[in-house]
């Protein structure tokens, strides 16, 4: 029995979307950390920024 090519294609697209989401989350987290280091924000601001990134992503 041959595998269904539609199912394989869908699985590849879903995995690709997940990879892109993780990369975007990583870049956003790095941006928040850089903002904290540059502007000297408090740890509370860092926590709120990371929470906002998670909520958006």
PDB file of N, CA, C and O in Angstrom, chain B, residues numbered from 101:
ATOM      1  N   UNK B 101       0.848  -1.179   0.000  1.00  0.00           N
ATOM      2  CA  UNK B 101       0.000   0.000   0.000  1.00  0.00           C
ATOM      3  C   UNK B 101       0.896   1.247   0.000  1.00  0.00           C
ATOM      4  O   UNK B 101       1.838   1.340   0.787  1.00  0.00           O
ATOM      5  N   UNK B 102       0.600   2.187  -0.875  1.00  0.00           N
ATOM      6  CA  UNK B 102       1.410   3.396  -0.994  1.00  0.00           C
ATOM      7  C   UNK B 102       0.891   4.480  -0.053  1.00  0.00           C
ATOM      8  O   UNK B 102      -0.313   4.579   0.186  1.00  0.00           O
ATOM      9  N   UNK B 103       1.806   5.293   0.480  1.00  0.00           N
ATOM     10  CA  UNK B 103       1.351   6.385   1.357  1.00  0.00           C
ATOM     11  C   UNK B 103       0.592   7.448   0.569  1.00  0.00           C
ATOM     12  O   UNK B 103       0.821   7.652  -0.623  1.00  0.00           O
ATOM     13  N   UNK B 104      -0.297   8.100   1.255  1.00  0.00           N
ATOM     14  CA  UNK B 104      -1.105   9.154   0.640  1.00  0.00           C
ATOM     15  C   UNK B 104      -0.257  10.423   0.490  1.00  0.00           C
ATOM     16  O   UNK B 104       0.171  10.988   1.496  1.00  0.00           O
ATOM     17  N   UNK B 105      -0.004  10.885  -0.744  1.00  0.00           N
ATOM     18  CA  UNK B 105       0.848  12.066  -0.925  1.00  0.00           C
ATOM     19  C   UNK B 105       0.233  13.345  -0.361  1.00  0.00           C
ATOM     20  O   UNK B 105       0.961  14.263   0.017  1.00  0.00           O
ATOM     21  N   UNK B 106      -1.105  13.418  -0.299  1.00  0.00           N
ATOM     22  CA  UNK B 106      -1.740  14.614   0.270  1.00  0.00           C
ATOM     23  C   UNK B 106      -1.445  14.726   1.756  1.00  0.00           C
ATOM     24  O   UNK B 106      -1.194  15.817   2.266  1.00  0.00           O
ATOM     25  N   UNK B 107      -1.477  13.597   2.445  1.00  0.00           N
ATOM     26  CA  UNK B 107      -1.205  13.610   3.879  1.00  0.00           C
ATOM     27  C   UNK B 107       0.244  13.981   4.142  1.00  0.00           C
ATOM     28  O   UNK B 107       0.528  14.755   5.057  1.00  0.00           O
ATOM     29  N   UNK B 108       1.169  13.437   3.349  1.00  0.00           N
ATOM     30  CA  UNK B 108       2.579  13.764   3.520  1.00  0.00           C
ATOM     31  C   UNK B 108       2.828  15.244   3.262  1.00  0.00           C
ATOM     32  O   UNK B 108       3.602  15.879   3.978  1.00  0.00           O
ATOM     33  N   UNK B 109       2.178  15.792   2.248  1.00  0.00           N
ATOM     34  CA  UNK B 109       2.338  17.211   1.929  1.00  0.00           C
ATOM     35  C   UNK B 109       1.818  18.083   3.067  1.00  0.00           C
ATOM     36  O   UNK B 109       2.449  19.077   3.427  1.00  0.00           O
ATOM     37  N   UNK B 110       0.680  17.721   3.629  1.00  0.00           N
ATOM     38  CA  UNK B 110       0.113  18.480   4.738  1.00  0.00           C
ATOM     39  C   UNK B 110       1.036  18.428   5.949  1.00  0.00           C
ATOM     40  O   UNK B 110       1.249  19.443   6.612  1.00  0.00           O
ATOM     41  N   UNK B 111       1.581  17.259   6.240  1.00  0.00           N
ATOM     42  CA  UNK B 111       2.491  17.122   7.375  1.00  0.00           C
ATOM     43  C   UNK B 111       3.729  17.998   7.188  1.00  0.00           C
ATOM     44  O   UNK B 111       4.202  18.618   8.140  1.00  0.00           O
ATOM     45  N   UNK B 112       4.247  18.048   5.974  1.00  0.00           N
ATOM     46  CA  UNK B 112       5.425  18.884   5.714  1.00  0.00           C
ATOM     47  C   UNK B 112       5.089  20.361   5.903  1.00  0.00           C
ATOM     48  O   UNK B 112       5.893  21.110   6.458  1.00  0.00           O
ATOM     49  N   UNK B 113       3.912  20.788   5.448  1.00  0.00           N
ATOM     50  CA  UNK B 113       3.526  22.196   5.606  1.00  0.00           C
ATOM     51  C   UNK B 113       3.338  22.561   7.071  1.00  0.00           C
ATOM     52  O   UNK B 113       3.738  23.645   7.497  1.00  0.00           O
ATOM     53  N   UNK B 114       2.731  21.665   7.845  1.00  0.00           N
ATOM     54  CA  UNK B 114       2.518  21.939   9.267  1.00  0.00           C
ATOM     55  C   UNK B 114       3.855  22.045   9.981  1.00  0.00           C
ATOM     56  O   UNK B 114       4.054  22.950  10.791  1.00  0.00           O
ATOM     57  N   UNK B 115       4.771  21.135   9.691  1.00  0.00           N
ATOM     58  CA  UNK B 115       6.093  21.176  10.320  1.00  0.00           C
ATOM     59  C   UNK B 115       6.837  22.445   9.933  1.00  0.00           C
ATOM     60  O   UNK B 115       7.511  23.043  10.773  1.00  0.00           O
ATOM     61  N   UNK B 116       6.729  22.861   8.695  1.00  0.00           N
ATOM     62  CA  UNK B 116       7.395  24.090   8.255  1.00  0.00           C
ATOM     63  C   UNK B 116       6.815  25.299   8.987  1.00  0.00           C
ATOM     64  O   UNK B 116       7.563  26.194   9.383  1.00  0.00           O
ATOM     65  N   UNK B 117       5.509  25.339   9.171  1.00  0.00           N
ATOM     66  CA  UNK B 117       4.889  26.453   9.892  1.00  0.00           C
ATOM     67  C   UNK B 117       5.339  26.487  11.343  1.00  0.00           C
ATOM     68  O   UNK B 117       5.574  27.562  11.895  1.00  0.00           O
ATOM     69  N   UNK B 118       5.462  25.324  11.965  1.00  0.00           N
ATOM     70  CA  UNK B 118       5.925  25.279  13.350  1.00  0.00           C
ATOM     71  C   UNK B 118       7.349  25.783  13.463  1.00  0.00           C
ATOM     72  O   UNK B 118       7.671  26.513  14.400  1.00  0.00           O
ATOM     73  N   UNK B 119       8.214  25.406  12.521  1.00  0.00           N
ATOM     74  CA  UNK B 119       9.598  25.871  12.549  1.00  0.00           C
ATOM     75  C   UNK B 119       9.656  27.385  12.428  1.00  0.00           C
ATOM     76  O   UNK B 119      10.419  28.035  13.142  1.00  0.00           O
ATOM     77  N   UNK B 120       8.859  27.950  11.532  1.00  0.00           N
ATOM     78  CA  UNK B 120       8.844  29.402  11.343  1.00  0.00           C
ATOM     79  C   UNK B 120       8.362  30.094  12.614  1.00  0.00           C
ATOM     80  O   UNK B 120       8.904  31.131  12.995  1.00  0.00           O
ATOM     81  N   UNK B 121       7.358  29.536  13.269  1.00  0.00           N
ATOM     82  CA  UNK B 121       6.844  30.139  14.500  1.00  0.00           C
ATOM     83  C   UNK B 121       7.906  30.144  15.585  1.00  0.00           C
ATOM     84  O   UNK B 121       8.054  31.134  16.302  1.00  0.00           O
ATOM     85  N   UNK B 122       8.649  29.049  15.715  1.00  0.00           N
ATOM     86  CA  UNK B 122       9.688  28.999  16.736  1.00  0.00           C
ATOM     87  C   UNK B 122      10.811  29.987  16.443  1.00  0.00           C
ATOM     88  O   UNK B 122      11.348  30.605  17.362  1.00  0.00           O
ATOM     89  N   UNK B 123      11.164  30.138  15.186  1.00  0.00           N
ATOM     90  CA  UNK B 123      12.204  31.103  14.826  1.00  0.00           C
ATOM     91  C   UNK B 123      11.736  32.518  15.150  1.00  0.00           C
ATOM     92  O   UNK B 123      12.499  33.317  15.694  1.00  0.00           O
ATOM     93  N   UNK B 124      10.489  32.828  14.817  1.00  0.00           N
ATOM     94  CA  UNK B 124       9.955  34.154  15.128  1.00  0.00           C
ATOM     95  C   UNK B 124       9.925  34.418  16.617  1.00  0.00           C
ATOM     96  O   UNK B 124      10.232  35.525  17.058  1.00  0.00           O
ATOM     97  N   UNK B 125       9.561  33.422  17.394  1.00  0.00           N
ATOM     98  CA  UNK B 125       9.537  33.567  18.845  1.00  0.00           C
ATOM     99  C   UNK B 125      10.938  33.795  19.379  1.00  0.00           C
ATOM    100  O   UNK B 125      11.132  34.603  20.287  1.00  0.00           O
ATOM    101  N   UNK B 126      11.919  33.092  18.823  1.00  0.00           N
ATOM    102  CA  UNK B 126      13.310  33.269  19.251  1.00  0.00           C
ATOM    103  C   UNK B 126      13.808  34.675  18.972  1.00  0.00           C
ATOM    104  O   UNK B 126      14.439  35.295  19.828  1.00  0.00           O
ATOM    105  N   UNK B 127      13.526  35.185  17.766  1.00  0.00           N
ATOM    106  CA  UNK B 127      13.945  36.545  17.429  1.00  0.00           C
ATOM    107  C   UNK B 127      13.272  37.565  18.342  1.00  0.00           C
ATOM    108  O   UNK B 127      13.910  38.526  18.772  1.00  0.00           O
ATOM    109  N   UNK B 128      11.999  37.364  18.639  1.00  0.00           N
ATOM    110  CA  UNK B 128      11.281  38.294  19.506  1.00  0.00           C
ATOM    111  C   UNK B 128      11.856  38.270  20.919  1.00  0.00           C
ATOM    112  O   UNK B 128      11.994  39.319  21.549  1.00  0.00           O
ATOM    113  N   UNK B 129      12.190  37.086  21.420  1.00  0.00           N
ATOM    114  CA  UNK B 129      12.770  36.983  22.760  1.00  0.00           C
ATOM    115  C   UNK B 129      14.122  37.686  22.815  1.00  0.00           C
ATOM    116  O   UNK B 129      14.425  38.378  23.787  1.00  0.00           O
ATOM    117  N   UNK B 130      14.933  37.512  21.779  1.00  0.00           N
ATOM    118  CA  UNK B 130      16.235  38.192  21.728  1.00  0.00           C
ATOM    119  C   UNK B 130      16.034  39.702  21.686  1.00  0.00           C
ATOM    120  O   UNK B 130      16.772  40.442  22.337  1.00  0.00           O
ATOM    121  N   UNK B 131      15.054  40.163  20.935  1.00  0.00           N
ATOM    122  CA  UNK B 131      14.778  41.603  20.855  1.00  0.00           C
ATOM    123  C   UNK B 131      14.377  42.165  22.214  1.00  0.00           C
ATOM    124  O   UNK B 131      14.782  43.271  22.572  1.00  0.00           O
ATOM    125  N   UNK B 132      13.591  41.416  22.965  1.00  0.00           N
ATOM    126  CA  UNK B 132      13.183  41.876  24.300  1.00  0.00           C
ATOM    127  C   UNK B 132      14.392  41.958  25.219  1.00  0.00           C
ATOM    128  O   UNK B 132      14.533  42.920  25.973  1.00  0.00           O
ATOM    129  N   UNK B 133      15.266  40.956  25.164  1.00  0.00           N
ATOM    130  CA  UNK B 133      16.463  40.962  26.016  1.00  0.00           C
ATOM    131  C   UNK B 133      17.372  42.134  25.648  1.00  0.00           C
ATOM    132  O   UNK B 133      17.897  42.808  26.533  1.00  0.00           O
ATOM    133  N   UNK B 134      17.560  42.380  24.357  1.00  0.00           N
ATOM    134  CA  UNK B 134      18.394  43.507  23.925  1.00  0.00           C
ATOM    135  C   UNK B 134      17.787  44.826  24.393  1.00  0.00           C
ATOM    136  O   UNK B 134      18.510  45.718  24.838  1.00  0.00           O
ATOM    137  N   UNK B 135      16.474  44.956  24.297  1.00  0.00           N
ATOM    138  CA  UNK B 135      15.814  46.182  24.762  1.00  0.00           C
ATOM    139  C   UNK B 135      16.045  46.390  26.251  1.00  0.00           C
ATOM    140  O   UNK B 135      16.254  47.519  26.694  1.00  0.00           O
ATOM    141  N   UNK B 136      16.010  45.315  27.027  1.00  0.00           N
ATOM    142  CA  UNK B 136      16.250  45.425  28.467  1.00  0.00           C
ATOM    143  C   UNK B 136      17.682  45.868  28.724  1.00  0.00           C
ATOM    144  O   UNK B 136      17.921  46.726  29.573  1.00  0.00           O
ATOM    145  N   UNK B 137      18.643  45.288  27.995  1.00  0.00           N
ATOM    146  CA  UNK B 137      20.044  45.652  28.203  1.00  0.00           C
ATOM    147  C   UNK B 137      20.321  47.088  27.765  1.00  0.00           C
ATOM    148  O   UNK B 137      21.054  47.809  28.442  1.00  0.00           O
ATOM    149  N   UNK B 138      19.750  47.503  26.656  1.00  0.00           N
ATOM    150  CA  UNK B 138      20.026  48.840  26.126  1.00  0.00           C
ATOM    151  C   UNK B 138      19.322  49.918  26.945  1.00  0.00           C
ATOM    152  O   UNK B 138      19.931  50.926  27.302  1.00  0.00           O
ATOM    153  N   UNK B 139      18.059  49.709  27.238  1.00  0.00           N
ATOM    154  CA  UNK B 139      17.277  50.750  27.897  1.00  0.00           C
ATOM    155  C   UNK B 139      17.222  50.591  29.414  1.00  0.00           C
ATOM    156  O   UNK B 139      16.664  51.448  30.100  1.00  0.00           O
ATOM    157  N   UNK B 140      17.789  49.510  29.949  1.00  0.00           N
ATOM    158  CA  UNK B 140      17.823  49.319  31.390  1.00  0.00           C
ATOM    159  C   UNK B 140      16.450  49.125  32.010  1.00  0.00           C
ATOM    160  O   UNK B 140      16.184  49.629  33.101  1.00  0.00           O
ATOM    161  N   UNK B 141      15.586  48.408  31.333  1.00  0.00           N
ATOM    162  CA  UNK B 141      14.249  48.177  31.873  1.00  0.00           C
ATOM    163  C   UNK B 141      14.310  47.204  33.046  1.00  0.00           C
ATOM    164  O   UNK B 141      15.266  46.444  33.193  1.00  0.00           O
ATOM    165  N   UNK B 142      13.301  47.242  33.852  1.00  0.00           N
ATOM    166  CA  UNK B 142      13.254  46.381  35.031  1.00  0.00           C
ATOM    167  C   UNK B 142      12.915  44.947  34.635  1.00  0.00           C
ATOM    168  O   UNK B 142      12.374  44.718  33.554  1.00  0.00           O
ATOM    169  N   UNK B 143      13.222  43.991  35.487  1.00  0.00           N
ATOM    170  CA  UNK B 143      12.849  42.595  35.198  1.00  0.00           C
ATOM    171  C   UNK B 143      11.350  42.406  34.999  1.00  0.00           C
ATOM    172  O   UNK B 143      10.930  41.509  34.269  1.00  0.00           O
ATOM    173  N   UNK B 144      10.544  43.241  35.640  1.00  0.00           N
ATOM    174  CA  UNK B 144       9.097  43.152  35.437  1.00  0.00           C
ATOM    175  C   UNK B 144       8.742  43.478  33.995  1.00  0.00           C
ATOM    176  O   UNK B 144       7.889  42.821  33.398  1.00  0.00           O
ATOM    177  N   UNK B 145       9.391  44.491  33.434  1.00  0.00           N
ATOM    178  CA  UNK B 145       9.145  44.839  32.038  1.00  0.00           C
ATOM    179  C   UNK B 145       9.582  43.706  31.121  1.00  0.00           C
ATOM    180  O   UNK B 145       8.927  43.420  30.118  1.00  0.00           O
ATOM    181  N   UNK B 146      10.689  43.064  31.469  1.00  0.00           N
ATOM    182  CA  UNK B 146      11.155  41.916  30.683  1.00  0.00           C
ATOM    183  C   UNK B 146      10.114  40.801  30.716  1.00  0.00           C
ATOM    184  O   UNK B 146       9.795  40.215  29.682  1.00  0.00           O
ATOM    185  N   UNK B 147       9.594  40.514  31.887  1.00  0.00           N
ATOM    186  CA  UNK B 147       8.594  39.451  32.010  1.00  0.00           C
ATOM    187  C   UNK B 147       7.332  39.795  31.223  1.00  0.00           C
ATOM    188  O   UNK B 147       6.768  38.930  30.552  1.00  0.00           O
ATOM    189  N   UNK B 148       6.890  41.032  31.298  1.00  0.00           N
ATOM    190  CA  UNK B 148       5.695  41.440  30.549  1.00  0.00           C
ATOM    191  C   UNK B 148       5.947  41.391  29.044  1.00  0.00           C
ATOM    192  O   UNK B 148       5.059  41.018  28.277  1.00  0.00           O
ATOM    193  N   UNK B 149       7.150  41.766  28.620  1.00  0.00           N
ATOM    194  CA  UNK B 149       7.488  41.703  27.199  1.00  0.00           C
ATOM    195  C   UNK B 149       7.477  40.281  26.680  1.00  0.00           C
ATOM    196  O   UNK B 149       6.942  40.010  25.605  1.00  0.00           O
ATOM    197  N   UNK B 150       8.066  39.370  27.442  1.00  0.00           N
ATOM    198  CA  UNK B 150       8.072  37.961  27.027  1.00  0.00           C
ATOM    199  C   UNK B 150       6.658  37.386  27.023  1.00  0.00           C
ATOM    200  O   UNK B 150       6.310  36.593  26.147  1.00  0.00           O
ATOM    201  N   UNK B 151       5.855  37.779  27.988  1.00  0.00           N
ATOM    202  CA  UNK B 151       4.468  37.312  28.021  1.00  0.00           C
ATOM    203  C   UNK B 151       3.694  37.821  26.804  1.00  0.00           C
ATOM    204  O   UNK B 151       2.890  37.091  26.224  1.00  0.00           O
ATOM    205  N   UNK B 152       3.940  39.071  26.422  1.00  0.00           N
ATOM    206  CA  UNK B 152       3.278  39.621  25.237  1.00  0.00           C
ATOM    207  C   UNK B 152       3.722  38.890  23.981  1.00  0.00           C
ATOM    208  O   UNK B 152       2.913  38.628  23.091  1.00  0.00           O
ATOM    209  N   UNK B 153       5.009  38.559  23.909  1.00  0.00           N
ATOM    210  CA  UNK B 153       5.519  37.817  22.749  1.00  0.00           C
ATOM    211  C   UNK B 153       4.840  36.459  22.657  1.00  0.00           C
ATOM    212  O   UNK B 153       4.440  36.037  21.571  1.00  0.00           O
ATOM    213  N   UNK B 154       4.708  35.779  23.772  1.00  0.00           N
ATOM    214  CA  UNK B 154       4.053  34.468  23.768  1.00  0.00           C
ATOM    215  C   UNK B 154       2.580  34.591  23.389  1.00  0.00           C
ATOM    216  O   UNK B 154       2.048  33.738  22.678  1.00  0.00           O
ATOM    217  N   UNK B 155       1.925  35.641  23.858  1.00  0.00           N
ATOM    218  CA  UNK B 155       0.506  35.819  23.546  1.00  0.00           C
ATOM    219  C   UNK B 155       0.303  36.126  22.070  1.00  0.00           C
ATOM    220  O   UNK B 155      -0.655  35.650  21.461  1.00  0.00           O
ATOM    221  N   UNK B 156       1.200  36.921  21.493  1.00  0.00           N
ATOM    222  CA  UNK B 156       1.071  37.275  20.079  1.00  0.00           C
ATOM    223  C   UNK B 156       1.389  36.087  19.199  1.00  0.00           C
ATOM    224  O   UNK B 156       0.693  35.831  18.216  1.00  0.00           O
ATOM    225  N   UNK B 157       2.449  35.352  19.551  1.00  0.00           N
ATOM    226  CA  UNK B 157       2.886  34.229  18.721  1.00  0.00           C
ATOM    227  C   UNK B 157       1.963  33.066  18.963  1.00  0.00           C
ATOM    228  O   UNK B 157       2.139  32.003  18.368  1.00  0.00           O
TER     229      UNK B 157
END
